[in-house]
Amino acid sequence: MRIILTDTFRKGYSHLNQNEKKLTQKTIRFLLENPAHPSLKVHRIKGTKYWEAYVNKDIRMVYAQEVDLYILHTIGHHDILRDY
């Protein structure tokens, strides 16, 4: 699998603190190695083509999935989901 980071994702990532960035890198690694990893709590955002993964209790990562590609759209506090 490959990953593409959108500009929106990069911007959201830049606003995270160092610990949240470290957790995000771990989350991306888990997504690549085992998308069914229980800590990710991956699920489709209802009524959309997007998926949500947990970075921690408050930080969410939104992505789209294609055959061999994850497109990371955004990351941030749980309220980012309002845009999806």
N, C-alpha and C positions, 0 to 999 in steps of 0.2 A: 504494500500500500504506500501511496505517496500522500503528502500533505501540501496544501496551498494555504497560505495565510493571507487573508484579505487586508486591505488597508484599515478597515474598521476593526478587525481583530488586533492588528498591530497597535492601533491607537488605544484600544481598551487594555491591552497587555501593558503598555507603557504607564498606565495609571495604577497598576498593581504595586504593592510593596514587595520587597525582596522575598519574603516567605511565600507570598501568593504566587510570585513568578516561579519559584522553585516547585511549588505544588502543581502549577500549570504544566511545567515541563514533565513532571511525573505522570500527570493525567494524560498528556499526549503520548508518552511512552506506553502507558497501559492501553490506550486506544489502539495504537499500532500493533502491540503484541497480543492483546486479548480484549477485544471490544466488549466482551461479556463479563469483564472483571466486575465483581460486585460493588466495589467502591465507586465505580463510575456512575452507577444508577442510570444508565443510558436509556432514554425513551424518546419516542417521536413527540414533537410538539403538536398537539391535537390540531388537525385540520390543515397542516402544513407539510412541506417536504423536508423540514428541518428536524434535526435531532438535538437533544440536550444531554450534556454530561456534567456531572458534579465535579468541581475541583475541590471544594470543601462545602461546609454547611451553607455558605452564603454566596460563593462564587460559582457562576455557571458558564459553560462554554457551549456555543451554538454552532452547529456545523451541518453541512449537507454531505451526503455520501453518494458516490458514483461507483462504478465497477471496481476500480483500483485506486480510488482517490477520495480523500477527505478534504473538503473545503471548509476551513475554519472561518466562520463569518464574524463572530463577535465573542467577547468575553467580558465579564463584569459581575456586579452584584445582581442578585436574583431579579431585580426590577427590569433588567434588560429584556426579559422575556415579553414585556408588554409590547415590544416592537414586532413580535412574531405571533 
